[in-house]
Amino acid sequence: MLTPTGDTQGKTYGDTYGDTYKEALFYKKTGGGGTGCELCPRRCRLAPGASGACLARKNAGGTLYSLNYGRVSSLALDPIEKKPLYRFRPGSMILSAGSFGCNFFCPFCQNHSISRNIPETRKETPDSLVQKAVAAKEYGNIGIAYTYNEPSVWYEFVLETAMRAAREGLANVLVTNGYISPAPLAELLPHISAMNIDLKGDAGFYRDMCGGDAGTVMETIKTAARAGRHVEVTTLLVTGRNDDEKAVSGIAAAVSEISEEIPLHLTRFFPRYKMSGEAPTDPAFVRRAAEIARRKLKYVYAGNI
């Protein structure tokens, strides 16, 4: 049985499968046994027994718990460029870990098997994951990337692990959709070295395709950059949805208003999940989009081609 311990230690509860879960951060009790999650702008209001839209938080007896604390679905030693981060410690490797859950509902999700489902997982503690990262230094590892699913909904485990990793001189990297509330972001940022943040499209794209809003994501990019964190941005060019010159120009302009030094990755869509019947993005358009974005930004990269 996993009994979480550490910097965010709180109540735990066990389910019928013998697992023990960590009390969540950033929530409030709403009366009648209800809880209000404040981790992301969704602010899910959960009756006893209900789980959040992200699949990763649950109200048990009037207390909100993290269901994915210490649960690792994916673990690999990756090139830093695969995150993608092209201008942060290029040529190095990073131990990449993911869990399950996401607070978006993108029908084109490349990792839907862990973002919109609860897969089999292995158990890790913050200490054990940091120990693996330290051991991997002999292979060029520089730290830990929290990736594959959405790391902000893995918040308690990411925060504790990042604090321990930083004390070991390891870099902490978030590969995130940027859909997180200001207070939890502010608490996590001091322990983060670099971020790759998805900027998926304009307000309509977020509303129709993701179930979120572009404004929150832009604020996350702005906050991280102004806090001195290394930030790179990725936009997946989805066939028939945001693969047009106007959309690309708007994204590049929005990023350049924060800093023209922020690298932008424009990547080719391949059919996945609920959009498996769509065509992949035209590689010629991806290259043209990169040229358009370079009118506003210094560093633009075409990916998946």
Secondary structure as GFF3:
##gff-version 3
##sequence-region A 1 305
A	DSSP	beta_strand	12	14	.	.	.	ID=ss1
A	DSSP	beta_strand	20	23	.	.	.	ID=ss2
A	DSSP	beta_strand	27	31	.	.	.	ID=ss3
A	DSSP	beta_strand	34	37	.	.	.	ID=ss4
A	DSSP	beta_strand	45	46	.	.	.	ID=ss5
A	DSSP	beta_strand	57	60	.	.	.	ID=ss6
A	DSSP	beta_strand	63	66	.	.	.	ID=ss7
A	DSSP	beta_strand	71	72	.	.	.	ID=ss8
A	DSSP	beta_strand	74	79	.	.	.	ID=ss9
A	DSSP	three_ten_helix	80	82	.	.	.	ID=ss10
A	DSSP	beta_strand	93	98	.	.	.	ID=ss11
A	DSSP	alpha_helix	112	115	.	.	.	ID=ss12
A	DSSP	beta_strand	122	123	.	.	.	ID=ss13
A	DSSP	alpha_helix	126	135	.	.	.	ID=ss14
A	DSSP	three_ten_helix	136	139	.	.	.	ID=ss15
A	DSSP	beta_strand	141	146	.	.	.	ID=ss16
A	DSSP	three_ten_helix	151	154	.	.	.	ID=ss17
A	DSSP	alpha_helix	155	167	.	.	.	ID=ss18
A	DSSP	beta_strand	171	176	.	.	.	ID=ss19
A	DSSP	alpha_helix	182	188	.	.	.	ID=ss20
A	DSSP	three_ten_helix	189	191	.	.	.	ID=ss21
A	DSSP	beta_strand	194	198	.	.	.	ID=ss22
A	DSSP	alpha_helix	203	205	.	.	.	ID=ss23
A	DSSP	pi_helix	206	210	.	.	.	ID=ss24
A	DSSP	alpha_helix	214	226	.	.	.	ID=ss25
A	DSSP	beta_strand	230	237	.	.	.	ID=ss26
A	DSSP	alpha_helix	245	258	.	.	.	ID=ss27
A	DSSP	beta_strand	264	268	.	.	.	ID=ss28
A	DSSP	three_ten_helix	273	275	.	.	.	ID=ss29
A	DSSP	alpha_helix	283	293	.	.	.	ID=ss30
A	DSSP	beta_strand	300	303	.	.	.	ID=ss31
###
